Amino acid sequence: MVEIIGPVVMTIIIGAIDLYFMIKDLSGDAKSTIGHGLGALIPIGILTAIAFNISLLDPLGIALLSNKYVTLTLLAIIGAIIVHAKSAAFKGARGVGSHETWAHSFIIAILIAASPFIYPLISTYLPI
């Protein structure tokens, strides 16, 4: 069965944390910072949906993707690269790049990979 609610909830939470990191790390105007943060929701949402639905990758027959933890590690690496690349492409007041640190990119990436394990802990407190 395809998970939908979990990835959406975790995307919103991770996106809010990413937006906090961007506001903390850069000195651009509010409109472009929030626009950049909302643009980061798309790749975060895709990677989170893949993290929740790893079992759908089994029919592809790729042995590397059949291991859940290897797939989550690959998603974390891809997530860190995407988040940091979006940060580097941002045009803020301090020049090109929002200067988001690699540490913040890795925190977001780890949250993406750990989201299937975090969601059951917080789902009992949600009204959904």
C-alpha positions, 0 to 999 in steps of 0.5 A, spaced: 500 500 500 502 506 498 503 511 504 501 518 502 499 522 509 506 520 512 510 523 507 506 529 506 506 530 514 514 529 514 515 533 508 511 539 511 515 538 518 522 537 514 520 543 509 519 548 515 526 546 518 529 547 512 526 554 511 528 555 518 536 553 517 535 558 510 533 564 514 538 563 519 544 562 514 542 567 509 541 575 509 536 575 503 530 579 503 524 575 506 520 574 499 526 570 496 527 566 502 520 564 503 520 562 495 526 558 495 524 554 501 517 553 498 521 551 492 525 546 496 519 542 498 518 539 491 525 535 492 524 534 499 517 531 498 519 526 492 525 523 497 520 523 503 515 519 499 520 514 496 523 513 503 516 511 505 514 507 499 521 503 498 517 496 498 515 499 491 522 499 488 522 491 489 519 489 483 525 493 479 529 487 481 535 492 482 539 488 488 542 494 491 535 498 492 532 491 495 536 493 502 532 498 505 537 501 509 542 502 503 536 505 499 535 510 505 542 512 505 542 513 498 536 518 499 540 521 504 546 523 500 541 525 494 537 529 499 544 533 502 546 534 495 539 537 492 538 541 498 545 544 498 545 545 490 538 549 491 542 553 497 548 554 492 543 557 486 540 562 491 541 569 490 541 573 496 544 579 499 551 576 500 552 574 493 550 568 490 548 562 494 544 562 501 551 560 504 547 554 507 552 550 511 553 542 509 551 541 516 544 543 515 544 540 509 546 533 512 541 534 518 535 535 512 538 529 509 538 525 515 531 527 517 528 525 510 532 518 511 529 517 518 522 520 516 519 513 516 522 511 523 520 518 526 513 519 523 510 513 527 512 516 533 509 523 532 503 520 528 499 519 535 499 526 536 496 528 530 489 529 529 489 526 522 
